């Protein structure tokens, strides 16, 4: 009984939008934002992986954004990282019947919002 079938990775920091310059962002803020918005998704996936594998599969959704490709400084960098992480995990976890997809929030009418 019990176990994990689904994970929705959705994390962010409002302060990320305030740092539009990658050159000028303080190093500690840079690390904090990436740790929460990108690395946190990997740490959560690693935490649920054993349960999903044991149950024979599962589904993971990583929330990204159209902002990944809109030159929005650290926010864009973090969301591009989410997109790459999603691709890598999808390939790695497919053998365990764990599907990994991304959801790109943004404006309606942009069907390929996460494409570069």
N, C-alpha and C positions, 0 to 999 in steps of 0.2 A: 504494500500500500504506500502511496505517496510517491514523490519524485517530481521531477521538473520536465515539462513538455515544451514550454515556450519561454522565451526571454525577449523583452523589448528593451534595448539599450537606448536610452534617451537622457542625455546629460548635457548640461551647458552652464555657462557663467555669463550673466548679463554684462559683466565688465569686459568680456571679449570684444564686444562691439565698440567699445571706447578706444581700442588700440588699433588704429588703422595702419600704422606704420610698423613694418617688421624691423626696420632699422632702429627705431627709437623706443620700442617696447622694452621695459626693464627685464632683465634676464629672469628674475624670480617670477614675474607675472607670466612671461612666456612659458616657463616650465609648468606653472600651476594650471594655466589654461589648457595646455596639451595633455597634462596628466588627467584632468577631469573630462575633457571633451573627446579625447581620442583613446588614450591609454586605459581609461576607466572601462571602456567597452571591452577591451581585451581581458582585463582582470575579471570582469563579470562573466564573460564567456568561459574563461578557464575555470571559474568557480562552478558553473552549471554543467560543464562538459561531462564529468564522470557520471552524473545522474542520467543525462540524456543518452549517453553511450550505453549504459546499463539497461535502459528502457527500450533500446532499439531505435532511437532517433529522436528528433525534435525539430523545433524551428526557432530561429533567432532573427530578429529584425533590428537593424541598426538605423537609427534616425539620423539622416543627413540633411542637406539643405541645398537649394539652388545657389545659396551664398558661397558654395564651394568654388564657383567659377566667376565670382563677381568682384574680385580684387578688394576684399574687405579685410585685409590684414590678417591678424592671427586667427580670426574667426574662419576665414576662407581656408587657411592652412590646416586648421583642425578638421574641418569638414572634408577636405581632400584626403586627409589621413583616414577618416572614417570610410570613405569610398574604397581606398586601397586595402584597408583592413578587412572590409567586407569581402572583397574579391579573394584575398588570400585565405581567409577563413572558410569561404564557400568551397574552395578547391580542397583545402586540407580536411574538412569535416564531412565532405560528401561520402567518403568511404564508410562513415558511421551512420549514414542516413540522417544527418543533421543538415537541414537547409538553412543557409544564411543569406539574407536579402537585405536591401536597404530601402528605406522610404525617404523620399526627398520632399520635404515641405517647401512650399513656395506659392507662387501665384498660379491660379487656375489658367488653363489654356496653354500651358507649357508642358506638353507631354514628354519631352526629352530633357526635363529640367536638370537632371544630374549628368548629362553628357557635356564634356568639355567643348 
